[in-house]
Amino acid sequence: MSIPWPRISVKSSAGWTRRDLEDLARREPGRLVDLVLDFQGMLLALEARLAQNSANSHRPPSSDGYAKPCPKSLRQRTGRKPGGQNGHPGHTLQPVPRPDRRVTHRLKLCPCGCGKNLRRQPLVRYESRQVFDLPEVRLLVTEHRAEVKICPSTGREVVAAFPPGLRAPAQYGARFQAWLSYWRHQQLLPLDRIALMCADLFGQRVSEGTLLAIEAKLYHALAPFEDHVHALLCQASLAHFDETGVRIAGRLYWLHNASTSLLTWLGVHKKRGHTAMDDFGILPRFIGRAIHDGLESYLRYPCLHGLCGAHLLRELVFLHEVMRQRWARQMNRLLLRMLKATHACAPRSPPRRRVNALIRRYRVLIAKGLRRNPRRRSNGRCGRPRQNRAHNLLRRLRDQEGSVLAFLLQPGVPFTNNRSEQDLRMSKVQQKISGGFRTLQGATRFARIRSYISTIRKNNRNILGALADALQSRPFIPQVAL
């Protein structure tokens, strides 16, 4: 009786007995060797997964828990001391030439100890010291009164028109609404804490319903802004793309991002991959170079690509420290040497001769790594054999050479995808504060308003003033993508 060949999994391995293995060793020793090698691969894969952390993989720092590794920066030492460097302008509180109020301190008696009366002595000069402080915080209430008169023709009462937007007997003004929106969406305070702060500062507790109504008003007012940013991003010469998971009503959704140096766009979708990207419609029409982390869905689009070097460096650190792959450390150092060469020659590319030498070394290390991690052969089962992490990374470095080395070959292409990751960071802070979003509508509003605030900051404009303009249906509309 021949022993059936089960699927290799943890569940099936529990059914094997010592007698079964001895019988398999006598009848089909080759299959026993395959079985041992498969389980060895599974063990190594599990050990590698346990060794992953935020320093050597794509996992966020929040997933490290109490086993958080010691900080290990990918930056190289420069020999400079921490803090401001020579030539840094610095920022110090400076006196103003025209203060709002002056307080004069009279000198009546001599402070040197003699006790002479100085009231009639002539004034030589003043010494001044300025104190910057807040005035008393209070809401300014403006009452609008419309005249009521009798129409001589009809005999009816007629009323003068109120300014646009004045509909209720009592309501909050645009600047106060912008102030509430600032604390909600820029500083990410919860609704109840904003209400408590208003009660402490102004003696006026704002209800949660009022805050949500202001949020909805701002969301609808920013529709023209979002449409314009969407169109500008499709025409940008270079843009960053990324995505991160968000918890909405207890389910996993994805927050997608597209960014340039002057624009930020955020969108929420159920899917992470190309389905969401097609629905948003930016990447299908994008004609520039897309910087991303190498997710396969991005590579489906025909635009130029650039892979994030920081992600590659973390993967190489993992292969060197956990899997003891020497070529990975050499590749890590080579990429950093390439980055240093581009910085030294910026804004131009390094000399062609230097670039060719670096690319030759890059290809030599890939060949070395492939010899160390050959492609697995099929063992007769259906489907492609699963490759290890090292082989998958090597194939990516080899097949996407132009995208990996875009920062070296083309001036202005960044080495990392940090811009997009920074634009997504506030969404992770929001999740840590509140644990997630209660509704999809709330997450969608958050995405549009955060897109507006981030774009305002990138364009060096005042956030509070821009929010007030948007609430009065005059949102800031950027004109260039960059």
C-alpha positions as CSV (number, residue, x, y, z in Angstrom):
1,M,0.0,0.0,0.0
2,S,1.5,3.3,-1.1
3,I,1.3,6.2,1.3
4,P,-0.7,9.1,-0.2
5,W,1.2,12.4,-0.8
6,P,-0.6,15.0,1.2
7,R,-0.6,18.8,0.7
8,I,2.2,20.3,2.7
9,S,0.7,22.3,5.5
10,V,0.7,22.5,9.2
11,K,-2.6,20.7,9.4
12,S,-1.6,17.8,7.2
13,S,1.8,17.4,9.0
14,A,-0.1,16.5,12.2
15,G,-1.3,13.3,10.6
16,W,2.1,11.8,9.9
17,T,3.4,9.2,12.2
18,R,6.9,7.8,12.6
19,R,5.9,4.6,10.9
20,D,4.5,6.5,8.0
21,L,7.8,8.4,7.5
22,E,9.9,5.2,7.8
23,D,7.7,3.5,5.2
24,L,8.0,6.6,3.0
25,A,11.8,6.6,3.4
26,R,12.0,3.0,2.2
27,R,9.6,3.3,-0.7
28,E,10.0,6.9,-2.0
29,P,13.1,8.6,-0.4
30,G,13.0,11.4,-2.9
31,R,9.6,12.5,-1.7
32,L,10.8,12.3,1.9
33,V,13.6,14.7,1.0
34,D,11.1,17.1,-0.6
35,L,8.9,16.9,2.5
36,V,11.8,17.8,4.8
37,L,12.9,20.6,2.5
38,D,9.4,22.0,2.3
39,F,9.1,22.0,6.1
40,Q,12.5,23.6,6.4
41,G,11.3,26.3,4.1
42,M,8.2,26.8,6.1
43,L,10.2,27.0,9.3
44,L,12.6,29.6,7.9
45,A,9.7,31.6,6.6
46,L,8.0,31.6,10.0
47,E,11.3,32.6,11.7
48,A,11.8,35.4,9.1
49,R,8.2,36.7,9.8
50,L,8.9,36.7,13.5
51,A,12.1,38.7,12.9
52,Q,10.3,41.4,11.0
53,N,10.0,44.9,12.6
54,S,9.7,48.5,11.4
55,A,13.5,48.8,10.8
56,N,13.8,45.9,8.3
57,S,10.4,45.6,6.6
58,H,7.3,47.6,5.6
59,R,5.7,47.2,9.0
60,P,4.8,50.4,10.8
61,P,6.5,51.2,14.1
62,S,3.1,50.8,15.9
63,S,3.3,47.1,15.2
64,D,6.5,46.6,17.1
65,G,4.8,46.5,20.5
66,Y,7.0,46.1,23.6
67,A,9.6,44.4,21.4
68,K,10.4,47.6,19.7
69,P,14.0,47.6,18.3
70,C,16.5,50.2,19.1
71,P,16.4,53.1,16.7
72,K,18.6,52.5,13.7
73,S,18.7,55.2,11.1
74,L,19.7,54.5,7.5
75,R,21.5,57.8,7.4
76,Q,25.3,57.7,7.5
77,R,27.4,59.6,10.0
78,T,28.5,63.1,9.0
79,G,30.6,64.0,12.0
80,R,28.6,67.1,12.7
81,K,27.3,67.9,16.1
82,P,23.5,67.8,16.7
83,G,21.5,71.0,16.6
84,G,21.7,74.1,14.4
85,Q,24.7,74.2,12.0
86,N,26.9,77.1,11.1
87,G,25.1,79.5,8.9
88,H,21.6,78.5,10.2
89,P,19.6,81.7,10.6
90,G,17.8,80.5,13.8
91,H,14.5,81.8,15.2
92,T,14.5,84.1,18.3
93,L,11.7,86.3,19.6
94,Q,12.4,89.8,18.5
95,P,11.0,93.1,19.8
96,V,8.6,94.9,17.6
97,P,9.0,98.7,16.7
98,R,5.3,99.6,17.5
99,P,3.9,97.7,20.5
100,D,0.2,97.6,21.1
101,R,0.5,99.1,24.6
102,R,3.2,100.9,26.6
103,V,3.6,100.9,30.4
104,T,6.1,103.4,31.8
105,H,7.8,102.7,35.1
106,R,8.7,105.9,36.9
107,L,12.0,106.3,38.7
108,K,11.2,108.3,41.9
109,L,14.0,107.3,44.4
110,C,17.6,106.4,43.5
111,P,18.1,102.6,43.7
112,C,21.9,102.9,44.3
113,G,21.4,103.3,48.1
114,C,21.6,107.0,48.6
115,G,17.8,107.5,48.6
116,K,17.9,110.8,46.7
117,N,14.7,112.0,45.2
118,L,14.8,111.8,41.4
119,R,11.4,113.2,40.4
120,R,12.9,116.5,39.0
121,Q,15.9,115.0,37.4
122,P,16.0,115.1,33.6
123,L,15.2,111.9,31.7
124,V,18.2,110.4,29.9
125,R,16.6,107.6,28.0
126,Y,14.3,104.5,28.3
127,E,15.2,100.9,28.6
128,S,12.5,98.7,27.2
129,R,11.5,95.1,27.5
130,Q,8.5,93.6,25.6
131,V,6.1,90.9,26.8
132,F,4.2,88.9,24.2
133,D,0.9,87.7,25.7
134,L,-2.6,86.9,24.7
135,P,-5.4,89.4,25.1
136,E,-8.6,88.3,26.9
137,V,-10.3,85.7,24.7
138,R,-13.9,86.3,24.0
139,L,-16.4,85.9,21.1
140,L,-17.3,89.1,19.3
141,V,-21.0,89.2,18.8
142,T,-22.3,91.4,15.9
143,E,-26.0,92.0,15.7
144,H,-27.4,92.6,12.2
145,R,-30.6,94.6,12.2
146,A,-32.7,94.9,9.0
147,E,-35.1,97.8,8.7
148,V,-38.8,97.0,8.4
149,K,-41.0,99.6,6.6
150,I,-44.5,99.9,5.1
151,C,-44.7,99.7,1.3
152,P,-46.8,102.8,0.2
153,S,-48.1,100.9,-2.8
154,T,-49.4,97.7,-1.1
155,G,-49.4,98.7,2.5
156,R,-47.5,95.6,3.5
157,E,-44.4,95.4,5.7
158,V,-41.1,94.9,3.8
159,V,-37.7,94.0,5.3
160,A,-34.2,94.9,4.2
161,A,-32.1,92.0,2.9
162,F,-29.6,90.4,5.4
163,P,-26.0,89.6,4.1
164,P,-25.7,86.2,2.4
165,G,-25.4,83.3,4.8
166,L,-27.4,84.9,7.7
167,R,-30.4,82.6,8.1
168,A,-30.7,81.8,11.8
169,P,-31.5,84.2,14.7
170,A,-28.1,83.3,16.2
171,Q,-25.2,81.5,14.5
172,Y,-21.4,81.3,14.4
173,G,-19.4,83.3,12.0
174,A,-17.0,82.0,9.3
175,R,-13.8,82.7,11.3
176,F,-15.0,80.9,14.4
177,Q,-16.2,78.0,12.2
178,A,-12.7,78.0,10.6
179,W,-11.2,78.0,14.0
180,L,-13.2,74.9,15.0
181,S,-12.3,73.2,11.8
182,Y,-8.7,73.9,12.4
183,W,-8.7,72.2,15.7
184,R,-10.7,69.3,14.3
185,H,-8.8,68.6,11.1
186,Q,-5.3,70.1,11.6
187,Q,-4.7,69.4,15.3
188,L,-7.0,66.3,15.3
189,L,-8.8,67.0,18.5
190,P,-11.9,64.9,19.3
191,L,-15.3,66.5,19.2
192,D,-15.9,66.5,22.9
193,R,-12.5,68.1,23.7
194,I,-13.2,70.9,21.2
195,A,-16.5,71.5,22.9
196,L,-14.8,71.5,26.3
197,M,-12.1,73.9,25.1
198,C,-14.8,76.3,23.8
199,A,-16.6,76.2,27.1
200,D,-13.3,77.0,29.0
201,L,-12.1,79.8,26.6
202,F,-15.4,81.5,25.6
203,G,-18.0,80.2,28.1
204,Q,-19.8,78.8,25.0
205,R,-20.0,75.0,24.7
206,V,-20.4,74.0,21.0
207,S,-22.5,70.9,20.4
208,E,-21.2,67.9,18.6
209,G,-24.0,68.3,16.0
210,T,-22.8,71.9,15.3
211,L,-19.2,70.6,14.7
212,L,-20.4,67.9,12.3
213,A,-22.6,70.4,10.5
214,I,-19.5,72.7,10.0
215,E,-17.5,69.7,8.8
216,A,-20.3,68.8,6.2
217,K,-20.4,72.5,5.0
218,L,-16.7,72.6,4.6
219,Y,-16.7,69.3,2.7
220,H,-19.2,70.4,0.2
221,A,-17.5,73.8,-0.2
222,L,-14.2,72.0,-1.2
223,A,-15.7,70.0,-4.1
224,P,-14.3,72.5,-6.7
225,F,-10.9,72.3,-5.0
226,E,-10.8,68.5,-5.2
227,D,-11.8,68.4,-8.9
228,H,-9.1,70.9,-9.8
229,V,-6.4,69.1,-7.8
230,H,-7.5,65.8,-9.5
231,A,-7.0,67.4,-12.9
232,L,-3.6,68.9,-12.1
233,L,-2.3,65.6,-10.7
234,C,-3.1,63.8,-14.0
235,Q,-0.9,66.4,-15.8
236,A,2.0,66.4,-13.3
237,S,5.5,65.4,-14.5
238,L,6.2,63.6,-11.2
239,A,3.9,62.5,-8.4
240,H,4.1,60.3,-5.3
241,F,1.5,57.5,-4.7
242,D,0.9,55.4,-1.6
243,E,-1.9,53.8,0.4
244,T,-2.6,52.8,4.0
245,G,-5.2,50.9,5.9
246,V,-7.9,52.7,7.9
247,R,-10.6,51.2,10.1
248,I,-14.1,52.3,9.2
249,A,-17.1,51.0,11.1
250,G,-15.0,48.0,12.3
251,R,-13.9,47.1,8.7
252,L,-10.7,47.6,6.8
253,Y,-10.7,50.2,4.1
254,W,-7.8,51.9,2.3
255,L,-6.8,55.5,2.2
256,H,-5.1,56.3,-1.1
257,N,-2.8,59.3,-1.7
258,A,-1.4,61.2,-4.7
259,S,1.0,64.1,-3.9
260,T,3.4,66.6,-5.5
261,S,5.4,69.3,-3.8
262,L,2.4,71.6,-4.0
263,L,-0.6,69.3,-4.1
264,T,-2.2,66.6,-1.9
265,W,-5.1,64.4,-2.8
266,L,-6.6,61.7,-0.5
267,G,-9.4,59.2,-1.3
268,V,-11.1,56.3,0.6
269,H,-11.9,53.0,-1.0
270,K,-12.7,49.4,-0.1
271,K,-9.9,48.0,-2.2
272,R,-6.1,48.5,-2.1
273,G,-5.1,47.6,-5.7
274,H,-5.9,48.5,-9.2
275,T,-9.7,48.4,-8.8
276,A,-9.5,51.5,-6.5
277,M,-6.9,53.2,-8.6
278,D,-9.1,52.8,-11.7
279,D,-12.1,54.1,-9.8
280,F,-10.2,57.2,-8.7
281,G,-9.0,57.8,-12.2
282,I,-5.7,59.5,-11.5
283,L,-3.2,56.8,-12.5
284,P,-5.1,55.7,-15.6
285,R,-4.6,59.2,-17.0
286,F,-1.3,60.0,-15.4
287,I,1.5,60.8,-17.9
288,G,4.5,61.6,-15.7
289,R,6.7,59.5,-13.4
290,A,5.0,57.7,-10.4
291,I,7.0,57.3,-7.3
292,H,5.7,54.4,-5.1
293,D,6.7,51.4,-2.9
294,G,6.7,48.8,-5.7
295,L,3.2,47.4,-5.2
296,E,2.4,45.4,-8.3
297,S,-0.9,47.3,-8.9
298,Y,1.1,50.5,-9.7
299,L,3.2,48.7,-12.3
300,R,0.1,47.9,-14.4
301,Y,0.0,51.5,-15.6
302,P,2.0,52.5,-18.6
303,C,3.5,55.7,-17.0
304,L,7.2,55.9,-15.9
305,H,7.9,54.5,-12.5
306,G,10.3,55.1,-9.6
307,L,10.6,52.7,-6.7
308,C,11.1,54.0,-3.1
309,G,14.7,53.5,-2.1
310,A,13.9,53.5,1.7
311,H,11.7,50.4,1.2
312,L,14.5,48.6,-0.7
313,L,17.0,49.5,2.0
314,R,14.8,48.1,4.8
315,E,14.4,44.8,2.8
316,L,18.1,44.6,2.3
317,V,18.7,45.2,6.0
318,F,16.4,42.3,6.7
319,L,18.1,39.9,4.3
320,H,21.5,40.8,5.7
321,E,20.7,40.7,9.4
322,V,18.2,37.8,9.5
323,M,19.0,35.7,6.4
324,R,22.8,36.4,6.5
325,Q,23.0,37.4,2.9
326,R,26.2,39.2,2.3
327,W,25.3,40.6,-1.1
328,A,22.4,42.4,0.5
329,R,24.7,44.5,2.7
330,Q,26.8,45.3,-0.3
331,M,23.8,46.4,-2.3
332,N,22.6,48.5,0.6
333,R,25.9,50.4,0.6
334,L,25.9,50.7,-3.2
335,L,22.5,52.4,-3.2
336,L,23.6,54.8,-0.5
337,R,26.7,55.5,-2.5
338,M,24.6,56.2,-5.6
339,L,22.4,58.6,-3.5
340,K,25.5,60.4,-2.2
341,A,26.8,60.8,-5.8
342,T,23.5,62.4,-6.9
343,H,23.5,64.8,-4.0
344,A,27.1,65.8,-4.7
345,C,26.2,66.7,-8.4
346,A,22.7,68.1,-7.8
347,P,20.8,69.6,-9.7
348,R,22.7,67.7,-12.5
349,S,23.2,64.0,-12.9
350,P,26.6,62.5,-12.0
351,P,29.1,62.1,-14.8
352,R,28.1,59.4,-17.3
353,R,31.3,57.4,-16.6
354,R,30.6,57.4,-12.9
355,V,27.0,56.3,-13.5
356,N,28.0,53.4,-15.8
357,A,30.5,52.1,-13.2
358,L,27.8,52.2,-10.5
359,I,25.3,50.4,-12.7
360,R,27.9,47.7,-13.6
361,R,28.5,47.1,-9.9
362,Y,24.7,47.0,-9.4
363,R,24.3,44.2,-11.9
364,V,27.2,42.2,-10.5
365,L,25.6,42.2,-7.1
366,I,22.3,41.0,-8.5
367,A,24.0,38.2,-10.3
368,K,25.8,37.3,-7.1
369,G,22.5,37.3,-5.2
370,L,20.8,35.1,-7.8
371,R,23.6,32.5,-7.5
372,R,23.0,32.5,-3.8
373,N,19.2,32.3,-4.2
374,P,18.5,30.2,-7.3
375,R,14.9,29.9,-8.7
376,R,13.0,27.0,-7.1
377,R,12.0,24.1,-9.3
378,S,8.6,22.8,-9.5
379,N,8.0,19.6,-7.5
380,G,5.2,18.4,-9.8
381,R,2.4,20.3,-8.0
382,C,0.1,22.8,-9.7
383,G,1.0,26.4,-9.8
384,R,4.3,28.3,-9.7
385,P,6.8,27.3,-7.0
386,R,6.9,29.9,-4.2
387,Q,10.2,31.8,-4.1
388,N,11.9,33.2,-1.0
389,R,12.1,36.9,-0.1
390,A,15.6,37.2,-1.4
391,H,14.8,35.8,-4.8
392,N,11.7,38.0,-5.2
393,L,13.7,41.2,-4.3
394,L,16.5,40.2,-6.7
395,R,14.0,39.8,-9.5
396,R,12.5,43.2,-8.7
397,L,15.9,44.8,-8.7
398,R,16.7,43.1,-12.0
399,D,13.5,43.5,-13.9
400,Q,12.7,47.1,-12.6
401,E,16.3,48.4,-12.9
402,G,15.2,51.7,-14.6
403,S,12.6,52.3,-11.9
404,V,15.0,51.5,-9.0
405,L,17.8,53.7,-10.4
406,A,15.5,56.5,-11.7
407,F,17.0,58.8,-9.0
408,L,20.5,58.2,-10.4
409,L,19.5,58.4,-14.1
410,Q,17.2,61.4,-14.1
411,P,17.8,64.7,-12.2
412,G,15.0,65.7,-9.8
413,V,13.7,62.2,-9.2
414,P,13.6,61.6,-5.4
415,F,15.2,58.5,-3.8
416,T,12.3,57.9,-1.4
417,N,8.5,58.1,-1.4
418,N,8.6,60.1,1.8
419,R,6.4,62.9,0.5
420,S,3.4,60.6,0.1
421,E,4.1,58.9,3.4
422,Q,4.2,62.2,5.2
423,D,0.8,63.2,3.7
424,L,-0.7,59.9,5.0
425,R,0.8,60.2,8.5
426,M,-1.9,62.4,9.9
427,S,-4.5,59.7,9.1
428,K,-2.6,57.2,11.3
429,V,-2.5,59.8,14.1
430,Q,-6.2,60.2,13.8
431,Q,-6.7,56.5,14.1
432,K,-4.5,56.4,17.2
433,I,-6.6,59.1,18.7
434,S,-10.1,57.8,17.9
435,G,-9.4,54.2,17.0
436,G,-11.0,54.6,13.5
437,F,-13.9,56.2,11.8
438,R,-17.5,55.5,12.7
439,T,-18.8,56.0,9.2
440,L,-17.6,55.9,5.6
441,Q,-19.0,59.4,5.2
442,G,-16.9,60.7,8.0
443,A,-13.7,59.2,6.6
444,T,-14.5,60.7,3.1
445,R,-15.0,64.1,4.6
446,F,-11.7,63.8,6.6
447,A,-9.9,62.8,3.4
448,R,-11.1,65.8,1.4
449,I,-10.5,68.4,4.2
450,R,-7.0,67.0,5.0
451,S,-6.2,67.2,1.3
452,Y,-7.1,70.9,1.4
453,I,-5.1,71.7,4.6
454,S,-2.0,69.8,3.3
455,T,-2.2,71.7,0.0
456,I,-2.5,75.0,1.9
457,R,0.6,74.3,3.9
458,K,2.6,73.3,0.9
459,N,1.7,76.6,-0.8
460,N,2.8,78.6,2.3
461,R,-0.7,80.0,3.0
462,N,-2.4,80.6,6.3
463,I,-4.5,77.6,7.2
464,L,-7.0,79.5,9.3
465,G,-7.7,82.1,6.7
466,A,-7.9,79.5,3.9
467,L,-10.5,77.5,5.9
468,A,-12.5,80.7,6.5
469,D,-12.5,81.5,2.8
470,A,-13.6,77.9,2.0
471,L,-16.5,78.2,4.4
472,Q,-17.6,81.3,2.5
473,S,-17.5,79.4,-0.8
474,R,-14.1,80.9,-1.8
475,P,-11.7,77.9,-1.5
476,F,-8.1,78.3,-2.5
477,I,-7.6,76.8,-6.0
478,P,-3.9,75.9,-6.8
479,Q,-2.8,76.7,-10.3
480,V,0.3,74.5,-10.8
481,A,1.1,70.9,-9.9
482,L,5.0,70.7,-9.7
